Amino acid sequence: MSKCKYCGKEISWLKEGRKFSPIEGDGTVHKCDQMISSLRSIKKMERTSLSPEEIKKYEEAINKKK
C-alpha cells in the first residue's frame, strides 16, 4: 500500500486501460480535497500564448536530451 502525497491516507492503485486510479481501502476511488485544490492551482498555458520561435526553442531542447 502507498500513501497519498496530499493527505497521507493509505491508498492502492488500480489500472483501468492505460490509466492508474487511486483506490481507498474500501474500494472507492480516492479524491481528497487537498488533491483537488492542488490540481486546480496548476498554471495552464494556452498554445497561442507562445510565439513560434519559443516553441522551436523548446522542441530543440527536448530533442537534444534524447
CHARMM internal coordinates of N, CA and C (Angstrom, degrees):
IC EDIT
DIST 1 N 1 CA 1.4458
DIST 1 CA 1 C 1.5296
ANGL 1 N 1 CA 1 C 108.53
DIST 1 C 2 N 1.2985
ANGL 1 CA 1 C 2 N 114.96
DIHE 1 N 1 CA 1 C 2 N 144.22
DIST 2 N 2 CA 1.4547
ANGL 1 C 2 N 2 CA 120.63
DIHE 1 CA 1 C 2 N 2 CA 176.63
DIST 2 CA 2 C 1.5272
ANGL 2 N 2 CA 2 C 109.19
DIHE 1 C 2 N 2 CA 2 C -113.97
DIST 2 C 3 N 1.3242
ANGL 2 CA 2 C 3 N 115.28
DIHE 2 N 2 CA 2 C 3 N 174.41
DIST 3 N 3 CA 1.4637
ANGL 2 C 3 N 3 CA 120.01
DIHE 2 CA 2 C 3 N 3 CA -179.18
DIST 3 CA 3 C 1.5227
ANGL 3 N 3 CA 3 C 109.63
DIHE 2 C 3 N 3 CA 3 C -115.65
DIST 3 C 4 N 1.3169
ANGL 3 CA 3 C 4 N 115.73
DIHE 3 N 3 CA 3 C 4 N 146.08
DIST 4 N 4 CA 1.4598
ANGL 3 C 4 N 4 CA 122.06
DIHE 3 CA 3 C 4 N 4 CA 175.69
DIST 4 CA 4 C 1.5233
ANGL 4 N 4 CA 4 C 107.64
DIHE 3 C 4 N 4 CA 4 C -67.06
DIST 4 C 5 N 1.3300
ANGL 4 CA 4 C 5 N 117.21
DIHE 4 N 4 CA 4 C 5 N 130.67
DIST 5 N 5 CA 1.4619
ANGL 4 C 5 N 5 CA 119.79
DIHE 4 CA 4 C 5 N 5 CA -178.15
DIST 5 CA 5 C 1.5196
ANGL 5 N 5 CA 5 C 112.48
DIHE 4 C 5 N 5 CA 5 C -74.26
DIST 5 C 6 N 1.3226
ANGL 5 CA 5 C 6 N 117.63
DIHE 5 N 5 CA 5 C 6 N -10.54
DIST 6 N 6 CA 1.4554
ANGL 5 C 6 N 6 CA 121.23
DIHE 5 CA 5 C 6 N 6 CA -179.38
DIST 6 CA 6 C 1.5293
ANGL 6 N 6 CA 6 C 112.01
DIHE 5 C 6 N 6 CA 6 C -95.56
DIST 6 C 7 N 1.3331
ANGL 6 CA 6 C 7 N 117.69
DIHE 6 N 6 CA 6 C 7 N -46.13
DIST 7 N 7 CA 1.4664
ANGL 6 C 7 N 7 CA 119.31
DIHE 6 CA 6 C 7 N 7 CA -175.00
DIST 7 CA 7 C 1.5315
ANGL 7 N 7 CA 7 C 112.87
DIHE 6 C 7 N 7 CA 7 C -115.03
DIST 7 C 8 N 1.3372
ANGL 7 CA 7 C 8 N 118.80
DIHE 7 N 7 CA 7 C 8 N -13.46
DIST 8 N 8 CA 1.4509
ANGL 7 C 8 N 8 CA 121.69
DIHE 7 CA 7 C 8 N 8 CA 177.54
DIST 8 CA 8 C 1.5252
ANGL 8 N 8 CA 8 C 114.83
DIHE 7 C 8 N 8 CA 8 C 85.11
DIST 8 C 9 N 1.3117
ANGL 8 CA 8 C 9 N 118.41
DIHE 8 N 8 CA 8 C 9 N 3.74
DIST 9 N 9 CA 1.4608
ANGL 8 C 9 N 9 CA 121.95
DIHE 8 CA 8 C 9 N 9 CA -179.56
DIST 9 CA 9 C 1.5242
ANGL 9 N 9 CA 9 C 109.55
DIHE 8 C 9 N 9 CA 9 C -75.23
DIST 9 C 10 N 1.3357
ANGL 9 CA 9 C 10 N 116.76
DIHE 9 N 9 CA 9 C 10 N 146.01
DIST 10 N 10 CA 1.4593
ANGL 9 C 10 N 10 CA 120.83
DIHE 9 CA 9 C 10 N 10 CA -179.74
DIST 10 CA 10 C 1.5181
ANGL 10 N 10 CA 10 C 110.27
DIHE 9 C 10 N 10 CA 10 C -74.39
DIST 10 C 11 N 1.3513
ANGL 10 CA 10 C 11 N 115.57
DIHE 10 N 10 CA 10 C 11 N 128.85
DIST 11 N 11 CA 1.4548
ANGL 10 C 11 N 11 CA 121.92
DIHE 10 CA 10 C 11 N 11 CA -179.61
DIST 11 CA 11 C 1.5185
ANGL 11 N 11 CA 11 C 109.42
DIHE 10 C 11 N 11 CA 11 C -135.41
DIST 11 C 12 N 1.3148
ANGL 11 CA 11 C 12 N 116.29
DIHE 11 N 11 CA 11 C 12 N 165.68
DIST 12 N 12 CA 1.4547
ANGL 11 C 12 N 12 CA 121.83
DIHE 11 CA 11 C 12 N 12 CA 170.23
DIST 12 CA 12 C 1.5184
ANGL 12 N 12 CA 12 C 107.10
DIHE 11 C 12 N 12 CA 12 C -127.59
DIST 12 C 13 N 1.3137
ANGL 12 CA 12 C 13 N 116.86
DIHE 12 N 12 CA 12 C 13 N 168.44
DIST 13 N 13 CA 1.4557
ANGL 12 C 13 N 13 CA 120.76
DIHE 12 CA 12 C 13 N 13 CA -175.81
DIST 13 CA 13 C 1.5181
ANGL 13 N 13 CA 13 C 110.34
DIHE 12 C 13 N 13 CA 13 C -114.50
DIST 13 C 14 N 1.3319
ANGL 13 CA 13 C 14 N 116.60
DIHE 13 N 13 CA 13 C 14 N 137.89
DIST 14 N 14 CA 1.4579
ANGL 13 C 14 N 14 CA 123.66
DIHE 13 CA 13 C 14 N 14 CA 179.45
DIST 14 CA 14 C 1.5187
ANGL 14 N 14 CA 14 C 107.81
DIHE 13 C 14 N 14 CA 14 C -122.60
DIST 14 C 15 N 1.3430
ANGL 14 CA 14 C 15 N 116.26
DIHE 14 N 14 CA 14 C 15 N 129.44
DIST 15 N 15 CA 1.4585
ANGL 14 C 15 N 15 CA 120.12
DIHE 14 CA 14 C 15 N 15 CA -179.91
DIST 15 CA 15 C 1.5167
ANGL 15 N 15 CA 15 C 109.13
DIHE 14 C 15 N 15 CA 15 C -92.93
DIST 15 C 16 N 1.3323
ANGL 15 CA 15 C 16 N 115.20
DIHE 15 N 15 CA 15 C 16 N 122.67
DIST 16 N 16 CA 1.4554
ANGL 15 C 16 N 16 CA 121.96
DIHE 15 CA 15 C 16 N 16 CA 177.19
DIST 16 CA 16 C 1.5163
ANGL 16 N 16 CA 16 C 107.22
DIHE 15 C 16 N 16 CA 16 C -119.50
DIST 16 C 17 N 1.3256
ANGL 16 CA 16 C 17 N 117.67
DIHE 16 N 16 CA 16 C 17 N 101.20
DIST 17 N 17 CA 1.4620
ANGL 16 C 17 N 17 CA 120.16
DIHE 16 CA 16 C 17 N 17 CA -175.09
DIST 17 CA 17 C 1.5079
ANGL 17 N 17 CA 17 C 109.40
DIHE 16 C 17 N 17 CA 17 C 70.49
DIST 17 C 18 N 1.3482
ANGL 17 CA 17 C 18 N 117.06
DIHE 17 N 17 CA 17 C 18 N -117.94
DIST 18 N 18 CA 1.4598
ANGL 17 C 18 N 18 CA 121.31
DIHE 17 CA 17 C 18 N 18 CA 177.71
DIST 18 CA 18 C 1.5177
ANGL 18 N 18 CA 18 C 112.27
DIHE 17 C 18 N 18 CA 18 C -103.97
DIST 18 C 19 N 1.3236
ANGL 18 CA 18 C 19 N 118.07
DIHE 18 N 18 CA 18 C 19 N 4.17
DIST 19 N 19 CA 1.4563
ANGL 18 C 19 N 19 CA 122.55
DIHE 18 CA 18 C 19 N 19 CA -174.27
DIST 19 CA 19 C 1.5243
ANGL 19 N 19 CA 19 C 110.84
DIHE 18 C 19 N 19 CA 19 C -111.86
DIST 19 C 20 N 1.3216
ANGL 19 CA 19 C 20 N 116.63
DIHE 19 N 19 CA 19 C 20 N 136.63
DIST 20 N 20 CA 1.4566
ANGL 19 C 20 N 20 CA 122.45
DIHE 19 CA 19 C 20 N 20 CA 174.49
DIST 20 CA 20 C 1.5210
ANGL 20 N 20 CA 20 C 108.54
DIHE 19 C 20 N 20 CA 20 C -97.16
DIST 20 C 21 N 1.3224
ANGL 20 CA 20 C 21 N 116.77
DIHE 20 N 20 CA 20 C 21 N 134.67
DIST 21 N 21 CA 1.4600
ANGL 20 C 21 N 21 CA 121.98
DIHE 20 CA 20 C 21 N 21 CA 179.79
DIST 21 CA 21 C 1.5225
ANGL 21 N 21 CA 21 C 109.63
DIHE 20 C 21 N 21 CA 21 C -120.61
DIST 21 C 22 N 1.3497
ANGL 21 CA 21 C 22 N 117.61
DIHE 21 N 21 CA 21 C 22 N 136.90
DIST 22 N 22 CA 1.4602
ANGL 21 C 22 N 22 CA 120.07
DIHE 21 CA 21 C 22 N 22 CA 176.41
DIST 22 CA 22 C 1.5312
ANGL 22 N 22 CA 22 C 110.09
DIHE 21 C 22 N 22 CA 22 C -76.16
DIST 22 C 23 N 1.3263
ANGL 22 CA 22 C 23 N 116.40
DIHE 22 N 22 CA 22 C 23 N 131.92
DIST 23 N 23 CA 1.4601
ANGL 22 C 23 N 23 CA 122.62
DIHE 22 CA 22 C 23 N 23 CA -177.64
DIST 23 CA 23 C 1.5256
ANGL 23 N 23 CA 23 C 108.71
DIHE 22 C 23 N 23 CA 23 C -122.71
DIST 23 C 24 N 1.3312
ANGL 23 CA 23 C 24 N 116.32
DIHE 23 N 23 CA 23 C 24 N 133.49
DIST 24 N 24 CA 1.4613
ANGL 23 C 24 N 24 CA 121.22
DIHE 23 CA 23 C 24 N 24 CA 176.51
DIST 24 CA 24 C 1.5283
ANGL 24 N 24 CA 24 C 109.75
DIHE 23 C 24 N 24 CA 24 C -78.74
DIST 24 C 25 N 1.3217
ANGL 24 CA 24 C 25 N 116.71
DIHE 24 N 24 CA 24 C 25 N 172.79
DIST 25 N 25 CA 1.4593
ANGL 24 C 25 N 25 CA 122.60
DIHE 24 CA 24 C 25 N 25 CA -177.79
DIST 25 CA 25 C 1.5197
ANGL 25 N 25 CA 25 C 114.17
DIHE 24 C 25 N 25 CA 25 C -60.56
DIST 25 C 26 N 1.3396
ANGL 25 CA 25 C 26 N 117.34
DIHE 25 N 25 CA 25 C 26 N -28.82
DIST 26 N 26 CA 1.4622
ANGL 25 C 26 N 26 CA 120.34
DIHE 25 CA 25 C 26 N 26 CA -179.15
DIST 26 CA 26 C 1.5349
ANGL 26 N 26 CA 26 C 113.02
DIHE 25 C 26 N 26 CA 26 C -88.00
DIST 26 C 27 N 1.3366
ANGL 26 CA 26 C 27 N 117.72
DIHE 26 N 26 CA 26 C 27 N 1.70
DIST 27 N 27 CA 1.4559
ANGL 26 C 27 N 27 CA 121.53
DIHE 26 CA 26 C 27 N 27 CA 176.27
DIST 27 CA 27 C 1.5175
ANGL 27 N 27 CA 27 C 115.72
DIHE 26 C 27 N 27 CA 27 C 96.26
DIST 27 C 28 N 1.3223
ANGL 27 CA 27 C 28 N 118.06
DIHE 27 N 27 CA 27 C 28 N -1.21
DIST 28 N 28 CA 1.4615
ANGL 27 C 28 N 28 CA 120.56
DIHE 27 CA 27 C 28 N 28 CA 178.93
DIST 28 CA 28 C 1.5263
ANGL 28 N 28 CA 28 C 110.12
DIHE 27 C 28 N 28 CA 28 C -88.85
DIST 28 C 29 N 1.3145
ANGL 28 CA 28 C 29 N 116.13
DIHE 28 N 28 CA 28 C 29 N 157.33
DIST 29 N 29 CA 1.4594
ANGL 28 C 29 N 29 CA 121.25
DIHE 28 CA 28 C 29 N 29 CA 178.08
DIST 29 CA 29 C 1.5267
ANGL 29 N 29 CA 29 C 109.11
DIHE 28 C 29 N 29 CA 29 C -69.62
DIST 29 C 30 N 1.3278
ANGL 29 CA 29 C 30 N 115.98
DIHE 29 N 29 CA 29 C 30 N 134.06
DIST 30 N 30 CA 1.4628
ANGL 29 C 30 N 30 CA 121.55
DIHE 29 CA 29 C 30 N 30 CA -178.19
DIST 30 CA 30 C 1.5197
ANGL 30 N 30 CA 30 C 110.50
DIHE 29 C 30 N 30 CA 30 C -85.58
DIST 30 C 31 N 1.3364
ANGL 30 CA 30 C 31 N 116.86
DIHE 30 N 30 CA 30 C 31 N 119.51
DIST 31 N 31 CA 1.4646
ANGL 30 C 31 N 31 CA 122.98
DIHE 30 CA 30 C 31 N 31 CA 174.71
DIST 31 CA 31 C 1.5226
ANGL 31 N 31 CA 31 C 107.53
DIHE 30 C 31 N 31 CA 31 C -139.87
DIST 31 C 32 N 1.3308
ANGL 31 CA 31 C 32 N 115.78
DIHE 31 N 31 CA 31 C 32 N 100.96
DIST 32 N 32 CA 1.4660
ANGL 31 C 32 N 32 CA 119.16
DIHE 31 CA 31 C 32 N 32 CA 179.51
DIST 32 CA 32 C 1.5274
ANGL 32 N 32 CA 32 C 109.69
DIHE 31 C 32 N 32 CA 32 C -96.65
DIST 32 C 33 N 1.3242
ANGL 32 CA 32 C 33 N 115.71
DIHE 32 N 32 CA 32 C 33 N 157.26
DIST 33 N 33 CA 1.4623
ANGL 32 C 33 N 33 CA 121.61
DIHE 32 CA 32 C 33 N 33 CA -178.15
DIST 33 CA 33 C 1.5260
ANGL 33 N 33 CA 33 C 111.46
DIHE 32 C 33 N 33 CA 33 C -62.54
DIST 33 C 34 N 1.3345
ANGL 33 CA 33 C 34 N 117.48
DIHE 33 N 33 CA 33 C 34 N -35.46
DIST 34 N 34 CA 1.4536
ANGL 33 C 34 N 34 CA 120.85
DIHE 33 CA 33 C 34 N 34 CA -179.95
DIST 34 CA 34 C 1.5289
ANGL 34 N 34 CA 34 C 110.89
DIHE 33 C 34 N 34 CA 34 C -64.56
DIST 34 C 35 N 1.3296
ANGL 34 CA 34 C 35 N 117.32
DIHE 34 N 34 CA 34 C 35 N -40.18
DIST 35 N 35 CA 1.4613
ANGL 34 C 35 N 35 CA 121.45
DIHE 34 CA 34 C 35 N 35 CA 179.75
DIST 35 CA 35 C 1.5286
ANGL 35 N 35 CA 35 C 110.41
DIHE 34 C 35 N 35 CA 35 C -67.15
DIST 35 C 36 N 1.3155
ANGL 35 CA 35 C 36 N 117.28
DIHE 35 N 35 CA 35 C 36 N -43.65
DIST 36 N 36 CA 1.4599
ANGL 35 C 36 N 36 CA 121.48
DIHE 35 CA 35 C 36 N 36 CA -179.15
DIST 36 CA 36 C 1.5268
ANGL 36 N 36 CA 36 C 110.69
DIHE 35 C 36 N 36 CA 36 C -63.37
DIST 36 C 37 N 1.3326
ANGL 36 CA 36 C 37 N 117.21
DIHE 36 N 36 CA 36 C 37 N -44.64
DIST 37 N 37 CA 1.4690
ANGL 36 C 37 N 37 CA 119.59
DIHE 36 CA 36 C 37 N 37 CA -179.74
DIST 37 CA 37 C 1.5264
ANGL 37 N 37 CA 37 C 111.00
DIHE 36 C 37 N 37 CA 37 C -68.03
DIST 37 C 38 N 1.3248
ANGL 37 CA 37 C 38 N 117.50
DIHE 37 N 37 CA 37 C 38 N -33.52
DIST 38 N 38 CA 1.4555
ANGL 37 C 38 N 38 CA 120.33
DIHE 37 CA 37 C 38 N 38 CA 178.32
DIST 38 CA 38 C 1.5264
ANGL 38 N 38 CA 38 C 110.99
DIHE 37 C 38 N 38 CA 38 C -67.75
DIST 38 C 39 N 1.3215
ANGL 38 CA 38 C 39 N 117.65
DIHE 38 N 38 CA 38 C 39 N -41.58
DIST 39 N 39 CA 1.4555
ANGL 38 C 39 N 39 CA 120.55
DIHE 38 CA 38 C 39 N 39 CA 179.47
DIST 39 CA 39 C 1.5161
ANGL 39 N 39 CA 39 C 112.05
DIHE 38 C 39 N 39 CA 39 C -68.01
DIST 39 C 40 N 1.3068
ANGL 39 CA 39 C 40 N 118.05
DIHE 39 N 39 CA 39 C 40 N -30.86
DIST 40 N 40 CA 1.4650
ANGL 39 C 40 N 40 CA 121.49
DIHE 39 CA 39 C 40 N 40 CA 177.49
DIST 40 CA 40 C 1.5244
ANGL 40 N 40 CA 40 C 111.75
DIHE 39 C 40 N 40 CA 40 C -71.16
DIST 40 C 41 N 1.3266
ANGL 40 CA 40 C 41 N 116.52
DIHE 40 N 40 CA 40 C 41 N -28.91
DIST 41 N 41 CA 1.4558
ANGL 40 C 41 N 41 CA 119.83
DIHE 40 CA 40 C 41 N 41 CA -175.22
DIST 41 CA 41 C 1.5242
ANGL 41 N 41 CA 41 C 113.19
DIHE 40 C 41 N 41 CA 41 C -82.83
DIST 41 C 42 N 1.3202
ANGL 41 CA 41 C 42 N 118.61
DIHE 41 N 41 CA 41 C 42 N -4.13
DIST 42 N 42 CA 1.4643
ANGL 41 C 42 N 42 CA 121.13
DIHE 41 CA 41 C 42 N 42 CA 179.43
DIST 42 CA 42 C 1.5226
ANGL 42 N 42 CA 42 C 109.02
DIHE 41 C 42 N 42 CA 42 C -67.67
DIST 42 C 43 N 1.3051
ANGL 42 CA 42 C 43 N 115.80
DIHE 42 N 42 CA 42 C 43 N 129.69
DIST 43 N 43 CA 1.4615
ANGL 42 C 43 N 43 CA 120.23
DIHE 42 CA 42 C 43 N 43 CA -179.83
DIST 43 CA 43 C 1.5277
ANGL 43 N 43 CA 43 C 108.34
DIHE 42 C 43 N 43 CA 43 C -75.61
DIST 43 C 44 N 1.3057
ANGL 43 CA 43 C 44 N 116.89
DIHE 43 N 43 CA 43 C 44 N 129.49
DIST 44 N 44 CA 1.4511
ANGL 43 C 44 N 44 CA 121.86
DIHE 43 CA 43 C 44 N 44 CA -179.92
DIST 44 CA 44 C 1.5198
ANGL 44 N 44 CA 44 C 109.21
DIHE 43 C 44 N 44 CA 44 C -110.28
DIST 44 C 45 N 1.3272
ANGL 44 CA 44 C 45 N 115.44
DIHE 44 N 44 CA 44 C 45 N 140.64
DIST 45 N 45 CA 1.4562
ANGL 44 C 45 N 45 CA 121.00
DIHE 44 CA 44 C 45 N 45 CA -179.56
DIST 45 CA 45 C 1.5216
ANGL 45 N 45 CA 45 C 109.78
DIHE 44 C 45 N 45 CA 45 C -105.57
DIST 45 C 46 N 1.3028
ANGL 45 CA 45 C 46 N 115.71
DIHE 45 N 45 CA 45 C 46 N 141.80
DIST 46 N 46 CA 1.4519
ANGL 45 C 46 N 46 CA 121.39
DIHE 45 CA 45 C 46 N 46 CA 173.77
DIST 46 CA 46 C 1.5254
ANGL 46 N 46 CA 46 C 108.69
DIHE 45 C 46 N 46 CA 46 C -86.65
DIST 46 C 47 N 1.3123
ANGL 46 CA 46 C 47 N 116.98
DIHE 46 N 46 CA 46 C 47 N 145.81
DIST 47 N 47 CA 1.4620
ANGL 46 C 47 N 47 CA 120.09
DIHE 46 CA 46 C 47 N 47 CA 178.96
DIST 47 CA 47 C 1.5218
ANGL 47 N 47 CA 47 C 112.01
DIHE 46 C 47 N 47 CA 47 C -61.53
DIST 47 C 48 N 1.3025
ANGL 47 CA 47 C 48 N 116.37
DIHE 47 N 47 CA 47 C 48 N -33.99
DIST 48 N 48 CA 1.4601
ANGL 47 C 48 N 48 CA 119.94
DIHE 47 CA 47 C 48 N 48 CA -177.35
DIST 48 CA 48 C 1.5204
ANGL 48 N 48 CA 48 C 112.88
DIHE 47 C 48 N 48 CA 48 C -75.86
DIST 48 C 49 N 1.3326
ANGL 48 CA 48 C 49 N 117.82
DIHE 48 N 48 CA 48 C 49 N -9.58
DIST 49 N 49 CA 1.4600
ANGL 48 C 49 N 49 CA 119.90
DIHE 48 CA 48 C 49 N 49 CA -178.28
DIST 49 CA 49 C 1.5336
ANGL 49 N 49 CA 49 C 112.12
DIHE 48 C 49 N 49 CA 49 C -78.89
DIST 49 C 50 N 1.3338
ANGL 49 CA 49 C 50 N 118.62
DIHE 49 N 49 CA 49 C 50 N -14.75
DIST 50 N 50 CA 1.4560
ANGL 49 C 50 N 50 CA 122.10
DIHE 49 CA 49 C 50 N 50 CA 179.41
DIST 50 CA 50 C 1.5225
ANGL 50 N 50 CA 50 C 110.23
DIHE 49 C 50 N 50 CA 50 C -103.00
DIST 50 C 51 N 1.3204
ANGL 50 CA 50 C 51 N 114.92
DIHE 50 N 50 CA 50 C 51 N 141.26
DIST 51 N 51 CA 1.4641
ANGL 50 C 51 N 51 CA 119.18
DIHE 50 CA 50 C 51 N 51 CA 176.61
DIST 51 CA 51 C 1.5339
ANGL 51 N 51 CA 51 C 108.59
DIHE 50 C 51 N 51 CA 51 C -80.56
DIST 51 C 52 N 1.3225
ANGL 51 CA 51 C 52 N 117.96
DIHE 51 N 51 CA 51 C 52 N 159.36
DIST 52 N 52 CA 1.4711
ANGL 51 C 52 N 52 CA 120.67
DIHE 51 CA 51 C 52 N 52 CA 178.09
DIST 52 CA 52 C 1.5305
ANGL 52 N 52 CA 52 C 113.08
DIHE 51 C 52 N 52 CA 52 C -58.68
DIST 52 C 53 N 1.3350
ANGL 52 CA 52 C 53 N 116.90
DIHE 52 N 52 CA 52 C 53 N -32.06
DIST 53 N 53 CA 1.4686
ANGL 52 C 53 N 53 CA 120.18
DIHE 52 CA 52 C 53 N 53 CA 178.68
DIST 53 CA 53 C 1.5319
ANGL 53 N 53 CA 53 C 110.94
DIHE 52 C 53 N 53 CA 53 C -66.73
DIST 53 C 54 N 1.3330
ANGL 53 CA 53 C 54 N 116.29
DIHE 53 N 53 CA 53 C 54 N -41.10
DIST 54 N 54 CA 1.4687
ANGL 53 C 54 N 54 CA 120.25
DIHE 53 CA 53 C 54 N 54 CA 178.53
DIST 54 CA 54 C 1.5245
ANGL 54 N 54 CA 54 C 110.76
DIHE 53 C 54 N 54 CA 54 C -65.62
DIST 54 C 55 N 1.3213
ANGL 54 CA 54 C 55 N 117.32
DIHE 54 N 54 CA 54 C 55 N -41.95
DIST 55 N 55 CA 1.4576
ANGL 54 C 55 N 55 CA 121.00
DIHE 54 CA 54 C 55 N 55 CA 178.61
DIST 55 CA 55 C 1.5181
ANGL 55 N 55 CA 55 C 110.05
DIHE 54 C 55 N 55 CA 55 C -61.25
DIST 55 C 56 N 1.3310
ANGL 55 CA 55 C 56 N 117.19
DIHE 55 N 55 CA 55 C 56 N -43.13
DIST 56 N 56 CA 1.4629
ANGL 55 C 56 N 56 CA 121.16
DIHE 55 CA 55 C 56 N 56 CA 178.69
DIST 56 CA 56 C 1.5260
ANGL 56 N 56 CA 56 C 110.91
DIHE 55 C 56 N 56 CA 56 C -61.16
DIST 56 C 57 N 1.3387
ANGL 56 CA 56 C 57 N 116.54
DIHE 56 N 56 CA 56 C 57 N -40.62
DIST 57 N 57 CA 1.4658
ANGL 56 C 57 N 57 CA 121.09
DIHE 56 CA 56 C 57 N 57 CA 179.67
DIST 57 CA 57 C 1.5224
ANGL 57 N 57 CA 57 C 110.61
DIHE 56 C 57 N 57 CA 57 C -62.22
DIST 57 C 58 N 1.3432
ANGL 57 CA 57 C 58 N 117.56
DIHE 57 N 57 CA 57 C 58 N -44.47
DIST 58 N 58 CA 1.4648
ANGL 57 C 58 N 58 CA 121.11
DIHE 57 CA 57 C 58 N 58 CA 179.11
DIST 58 CA 58 C 1.5213
ANGL 58 N 58 CA 58 C 111.61
DIHE 57 C 58 N 58 CA 58 C -65.70
DIST 58 C 59 N 1.3223
ANGL 58 CA 58 C 59 N 117.86
DIHE 58 N 58 CA 58 C 59 N -40.66
DIST 59 N 59 CA 1.4628
ANGL 58 C 59 N 59 CA 121.11
DIHE 58 CA 58 C 59 N 59 CA 178.99
DIST 59 CA 59 C 1.5216
ANGL 59 N 59 CA 59 C 111.46
DIHE 58 C 59 N 59 CA 59 C -63.63
DIST 59 C 60 N 1.3295
ANGL 59 CA 59 C 60 N 117.19
DIHE 59 N 59 CA 59 C 60 N -41.18
DIST 60 N 60 CA 1.4631
ANGL 59 C 60 N 60 CA 120.62
DIHE 59 CA 59 C 60 N 60 CA 177.78
DIST 60 CA 60 C 1.5208
ANGL 60 N 60 CA 60 C 111.30
DIHE 59 C 60 N 60 CA 60 C -63.94
DIST 60 C 61 N 1.3132
ANGL 60 CA 60 C 61 N 117.22
DIHE 60 N 60 CA 60 C 61 N -39.73
DIST 61 N 61 CA 1.4649
ANGL 60 C 61 N 61 CA 120.65
DIHE 60 CA 60 C 61 N 61 CA 178.70
DIST 61 CA 61 C 1.5238
ANGL 61 N 61 CA 61 C 111.33
DIHE 60 C 61 N 61 CA 61 C -65.14
DIST 61 C 62 N 1.3265
ANGL 61 CA 61 C 62 N 116.85
DIHE 61 N 61 CA 61 C 62 N -38.58
DIST 62 N 62 CA 1.4751
ANGL 61 C 62 N 62 CA 120.64
DIHE 61 CA 61 C 62 N 62 CA 178.01
DIST 62 CA 62 C 1.5157
ANGL 62 N 62 CA 62 C 109.99
DIHE 61 C 62 N 62 CA 62 C -65.43
DIST 62 C 63 N 1.3235
ANGL 62 CA 62 C 63 N 117.21
DIHE 62 N 62 CA 62 C 63 N -44.08
DIST 63 N 63 CA 1.4591
ANGL 62 C 63 N 63 CA 121.19
DIHE 62 CA 62 C 63 N 63 CA -177.41
DIST 63 CA 63 C 1.5256
ANGL 63 N 63 CA 63 C 112.17
DIHE 62 C 63 N 63 CA 63 C -68.57
DIST 63 C 64 N 1.3373
ANGL 63 CA 63 C 64 N 118.51
DIHE 63 N 63 CA 63 C 64 N -31.05
DIST 64 N 64 CA 1.4515
ANGL 63 C 64 N 64 CA 121.35
DIHE 63 CA 63 C 64 N 64 CA 178.47
DIST 64 CA 64 C 1.5213
ANGL 64 N 64 CA 64 C 111.90
DIHE 63 C 64 N 64 CA 64 C -66.01
DIST 64 C 65 N 1.3288
ANGL 64 CA 64 C 65 N 117.09
DIHE 64 N 64 CA 64 C 65 N -33.88
DIST 65 N 65 CA 1.4559
ANGL 64 C 65 N 65 CA 120.94
DIHE 64 CA 64 C 65 N 65 CA -179.08
DIST 65 CA 65 C 1.5201
ANGL 65 N 65 CA 65 C 111.65
DIHE 64 C 65 N 65 CA 65 C -66.85
DIST 65 C 66 N 1.3204
ANGL 65 CA 65 C 66 N 116.76
DIHE 65 N 65 CA 65 C 66 N -30.21
DIST 66 N 66 CA 1.4646
ANGL 65 C 66 N 66 CA 120.41
DIHE 65 CA 65 C 66 N 66 CA -179.83
DIST 66 CA 66 C 1.4951
ANGL 66 N 66 CA 66 C 108.64
DIHE 65 C 66 N 66 CA 66 C -76.30
END
COOR INIT
IC SEED 1 N 1 CA 1 C
IC BUILD
